[in-house]
Amino acid sequence: MTSETSETSTADATAGRPLRFAAVGLDHAHIFGQIAGLLGAGCELVGLASDDPDAAVARQVRERWPDAPWVEDPQQLLEADDVDLVTTAGVPDRRAPIAITAMRHGKDVVTDKPGCTTFAQLDELRATVAETGRFWSVTFSERFGVRCVTRAGEIARSGRIGRVVQTLGLGPHREGDRGHLAGGAGRPDWFYDENRFGGILVDIASHQIDQFLWFTGSERAEIGASTVANYTHPESPGFQDFGDLLLRSETATGYVRVDWFTPAGLPTWGDGRLFVLGTEGYLEMRKYVDIAGRDGGDHLFVVDANGTEHVDCSDAPLTYYDDVVADVRNRTETACPQAHTFEVMRLALEAQAHADRRGHAR
């Protein structure tokens, strides 16, 4: 099937009815947001399947959506003719194989980050997208699902802070966060195996790389330096609890720091922050908590020639899943350009592959 034929058949087949989607790979708690987002955009959940049906996340998915059919063999949903879209938050090293199979059977794909864990997987994903005309969208939820980032993007594009020349992204996480454990006693074994989760820069820092490219308007970039470390888990040398990297494009630079050191006293899983420096001002986002000030999340501060301002982001739209639906129907790239997604994952893989290793990291 050519891309043109595929695009036409999809538009015709989905006209006048909800998109039907399956969730295949239920190992990370981000699947809750992916399913809810697609349902909120008017899609119909027609099946659930996973390699490990007894995983804590898989059990909770079945509890939250008890009317969705459970299918024992994931391959059955990936090949089903009546499924338009597949979403996955499987173990990270399984996400690319799930996506590739789904695309080769005529489905578009929405996957949790990281969308892949090796260069070989990325190469195969590129080839599959080109061959099938399907799209592969990685849900960079720290941008797509955060209202203050949406509003900051509007301000940056308005020219209020001048030309964006640098971003500083901080992505701390909590290893024992209850929401991510989904009722389980602890993180699963794959969480501590780099071959399975991809490494901390592939896993977490892909969020910050995405934001760097988006805020600076950079289509391409390079890694200047990167580090991964295991400071606190000598018993698990395949795990990394700290990572950082430097980014450079033709017009801007960026710094990223990610870690698993969020203390128990913080009222959320991580104090995610993003700073955007322009030539005439700067933005600061405190995405999930203002540690000594206002309640709630989505705090955006603007500093420019006129002073300082705390911006209300409560009405900033979150359109990712609606855009995904439109892209399936219209064969467009409004949710996120495919080339951007490929570049984010390429940079994350480069940073991980060439990182200096510290502490107990092996």
C-alpha positions in Angstrom: 0.0 0.0 0.0 1.4 3.3 -1.0 1.4 6.3 1.4 -1.1 8.1 -0.9 -3.5 5.1 -1.0 -3.1 4.6 2.8 -3.9 8.3 3.5 -7.0 8.2 1.3 -8.3 4.9 2.8 -7.9 6.2 6.4 -9.8 9.4 5.7 -12.6 7.4 4.1 -12.7 4.7 6.7 -12.9 7.0 9.7 -15.4 9.5 8.3 -18.5 10.0 10.4 -17.5 7.7 13.3 -15.2 7.8 16.4 -11.7 6.6 16.0 -11.2 3.1 17.4 -8.0 2.6 19.4 -6.3 -0.1 21.4 -3.9 0.2 24.3 -1.2 -2.4 23.8 1.6 -2.5 26.4 0.5 -1.4 29.9 3.7 -1.2 32.0 4.1 2.5 32.8 1.5 4.8 34.5 1.6 7.3 31.7 -0.8 4.9 29.9 -3.6 6.3 32.2 -3.2 9.8 30.7 -2.9 8.4 27.1 -6.1 6.4 27.4 -8.0 9.3 29.1 -6.7 11.8 26.6 -7.9 9.8 23.6 -11.2 9.1 25.2 -11.5 12.8 25.9 -10.9 13.5 22.3 -13.9 11.3 21.3 -12.1 8.0 20.5 -13.5 4.6 21.4 -11.3 2.1 23.4 -11.9 -1.2 21.7 -9.2 -3.4 23.4 -6.5 -3.8 26.0 -3.5 -6.1 25.8 0.0 -6.4 27.4 3.0 -8.7 27.6 2.6 -8.8 31.4 -1.1 -8.8 32.4 -0.2 -9.0 36.1 1.9 -5.8 36.1 0.5 -3.3 38.6 -0.3 -0.8 35.9 -2.0 -3.4 33.7 -4.2 -4.4 36.6 -5.2 -0.8 37.4 -6.0 -0.1 33.7 -8.5 -3.0 33.8 -10.0 -1.6 37.0 -10.4 1.9 35.5 -11.8 0.8 32.2 -13.6 -2.5 33.0 -15.8 -2.4 29.9 -12.8 -2.4 27.5 -12.2 -6.0 26.2 -9.1 -7.7 27.4 -7.2 -9.6 24.6 -4.7 -12.2 25.7 -2.6 -12.0 22.6 -1.3 -8.4 21.9 -0.6 -9.4 18.3 -4.3 -9.8 17.7 -5.0 -6.1 18.4 -2.0 -4.9 16.5 -3.3 -6.8 13.4 -7.0 -6.1 13.9 -8.7 -4.4 10.9 -11.1 -2.5 13.0 -8.4 -0.6 15.0 -7.3 2.8 13.7 -4.8 3.8 16.3 -2.6 2.0 18.9 -1.3 3.6 22.0 1.4 2.1 24.1 3.3 2.5 27.4 5.0 -0.9 27.4 8.4 -1.5 28.8 10.5 1.1 26.9 12.5 -1.5 24.8 9.1 -3.0 23.6 7.6 0.3 22.4 9.3 0.4 19.1 8.5 -3.2 18.1 4.8 -2.6 19.1 4.7 0.6 17.0 6.4 -1.0 14.0 4.0 -3.9 14.0 1.0 -1.6 14.4 2.1 0.7 11.5 2.7 -2.2 9.2 -0.9 -3.2 9.8 -2.3 0.2 8.9 -2.4 1.9 12.3 -1.1 5.2 13.5 0.8 5.1 16.9 0.8 7.2 20.0 3.6 6.0 22.4 4.9 7.0 25.8 8.4 8.4 25.9 11.0 7.2 25.2 9.6 6.0 21.9 12.6 3.8 21.3 15.8 2.7 23.1 18.4 2.0 20.4 19.6 3.6 17.1 18.6 0.4 15.3 15.0 0.8 16.5 15.0 4.4 15.5 16.3 3.5 12.0 13.5 0.9 11.6 10.9 3.3 12.8 12.0 5.9 10.2 11.8 3.2 7.5 8.4 2.0 8.6 6.9 5.5 8.7 8.2 6.1 5.2 7.0 2.8 3.8 3.5 2.8 5.4 2.5 6.4 5.5 1.5 6.0 9.2 2.7 8.4 11.9 4.6 7.6 15.1 3.9 10.2 17.8 5.8 10.2 21.1 3.8 11.8 23.9 6.1 14.4 25.4 3.7 15.0 28.2 5.9 17.6 30.0 5.0 19.8 27.1 1.8 18.5 25.6 0.1 18.1 29.0 1.3 21.2 30.9 -0.7 24.4 30.5 2.0 26.8 31.6 4.2 25.5 28.8 1.5 26.1 26.3 1.1 29.7 27.5 4.9 30.2 27.6 5.1 29.1 24.0 2.5 31.7 23.0 4.4 34.4 24.8 7.7 33.4 23.3 6.3 33.3 19.8 4.7 36.8 20.3 8.2 38.3 20.5 7.7 39.6 24.0 11.0 38.3 25.3 12.9 38.8 22.0 14.7 35.9 20.2 15.0 32.8 22.3 18.7 31.9 22.7 18.8 29.4 25.6 16.7 26.9 27.6 17.5 25.3 30.9 15.3 22.3 31.7 15.2 20.5 35.0 13.4 17.1 35.3 13.7 15.7 38.7 11.6 12.6 39.6 10.8 10.5 42.7 11.6 6.8 42.5 8.9 5.8 44.9 6.1 8.0 43.6 2.8 6.3 44.4 1.1 7.4 41.2 3.8 5.9 39.0 3.8 2.7 41.1 0.0 2.2 40.4 -0.5 0.3 43.6 2.6 -1.9 43.2 5.1 -2.5 46.0 8.0 -0.9 44.1 9.4 -0.2 40.6 9.6 -3.3 38.4 12.9 -5.0 37.6 13.1 -3.4 34.1 13.3 0.0 35.7 16.8 -0.8 36.9 18.1 -2.3 33.6 19.5 0.2 31.1 19.0 -2.3 28.2 15.2 -2.2 28.9 14.5 1.4 30.0 17.1 3.0 27.6 19.1 5.0 30.2 18.1 8.2 32.0 18.9 10.6 29.1 16.8 8.6 26.7 14.0 8.0 29.2 13.6 11.3 31.0 15.7 13.9 29.1 13.8 13.4 25.9 11.2 15.7 27.4 13.7 18.5 27.9 15.2 18.0 24.4 11.8 18.3 22.9 11.2 21.6 24.7 14.6 22.9 23.6 13.9 22.3 20.0 10.3 23.7 20.2 11.1 26.9 22.1 14.2 27.7 20.1 12.6 26.8 16.7 15.6 24.5 16.0 15.0 21.7 13.5 18.4 20.2 14.2 20.9 20.2 17.1 23.9 18.5 18.4 25.0 17.2 21.8 28.0 19.2 23.3 28.5 17.0 26.3 26.6 14.5 28.5 26.9 12.6 31.8 25.1 9.8 33.5 25.7 8.6 37.0 24.5 6.1 39.6 25.2 7.7 43.0 22.8 5.8 45.2 22.2 2.3 43.8 25.5 0.3 43.9 23.4 -2.9 43.9 22.0 -1.9 40.5 24.8 -0.8 38.2 22.4 -0.8 35.2 20.4 2.0 36.8 21.2 5.8 36.6 19.8 8.3 39.1 21.4 11.4 37.5 22.1 12.8 34.1 22.8 16.0 32.3 23.6 17.3 28.8 24.4 20.3 26.8 22.6 21.1 23.5 23.7 23.3 20.6 21.8 24.4 17.5 22.7 27.1 15.0 20.8 29.7 17.0 20.6 28.6 20.6 22.1 26.4 23.4 20.4 24.4 26.1 21.2 22.6 29.4 19.3 19.7 30.8 19.5 18.0 34.2 17.4 15.0 35.2 17.5 12.9 38.3 15.7 10.6 40.8 16.4 12.6 43.9 13.1 14.2 44.7 12.8 14.2 48.5 9.8 12.7 50.3 8.8 16.2 51.6 7.9 17.6 48.2 4.1 17.3 47.7 4.4 16.0 44.1 6.6 13.6 42.1 9.1 16.3 40.9 9.8 20.0 40.9 9.9 20.3 37.1 11.2 23.7 35.9 11.9 25.2 32.6 13.7 28.6 32.0 13.6 30.2 28.5 16.1 33.0 27.9 15.3 35.6 25.3 17.3 38.6 24.1 14.7 40.9 25.8 13.4 38.9 28.7 13.0 35.5 30.1 10.4 33.0 31.2 10.3 30.6 34.2 7.9 27.7 34.5 7.3 25.9 37.7 5.2 23.1 36.3 4.0 21.1 39.2 4.7 23.0 42.4 5.8 26.5 43.6 7.9 25.3 46.6 7.4 28.4 48.7 4.5 30.3 47.2 1.2 29.7 45.3 -0.8 26.6 45.5 -1.1 24.1 42.7 0.9 23.9 39.5 1.3 25.6 36.1 3.1 28.6 37.4 4.6 30.9 34.8 6.7 33.9 35.5 7.7 36.5 32.8 10.4 39.1 33.2 10.8 41.7 30.5 11.5 45.5 30.1 8.1 46.3 31.7 8.7 44.3 35.0 7.8 40.9 36.3 4.5 39.1 36.0 2.9 35.8 37.2 0.7 34.7 34.3 -2.6 32.8 34.8 -2.4 29.6 32.7 -5.7 28.0 33.7 -7.3 28.6 30.3 -4.3 27.6 28.2 -5.5 24.9 25.8 -4.2 21.4 25.8 -4.8 20.2 22.2 -2.5 17.2 21.7 -5.0 14.4 21.7 -7.5 16.4 19.6 -4.7 17.1 17.2 -3.8 13.4 17.0 -7.4 12.6 16.1 -7.3 15.3 13.4 -4.0 13.9 12.1 -5.4 10.4 11.8 -8.4 11.6 9.8 -6.7 14.2 7.7 -3.1 12.7 7.4 -1.6 15.9 8.8 1.1 16.6 11.4 -0.6 19.1 13.7 0.1 17.3 17.0 3.8 17.2 16.4 5.8 17.1 13.2 7.3 13.7 12.5 10.7 15.1 11.8 10.7 16.8 15.2 9.9 13.5 17.0 12.7 11.7 15.1 15.2 14.4 16.0 14.3 14.4 19.7 14.9 10.7 19.9 18.1 10.9 17.9 19.6 13.5 20.2 18.5 11.6 23.3 20.2 8.4 22.0 23.3 10.3 21.1 23.5 11.9 24.5 23.1 8.5 26.2 25.5 6.7 24.0 28.4 9.1 24.5 27.8 10.1 28.1 30.6 10.1 30.6 29.7 7.6 33.4 30.1 8.4 37.1 29.5 6.7 40.4 28.3 3.1 40.1 27.0 3.5 36.5 28.3 0.8 34.2 
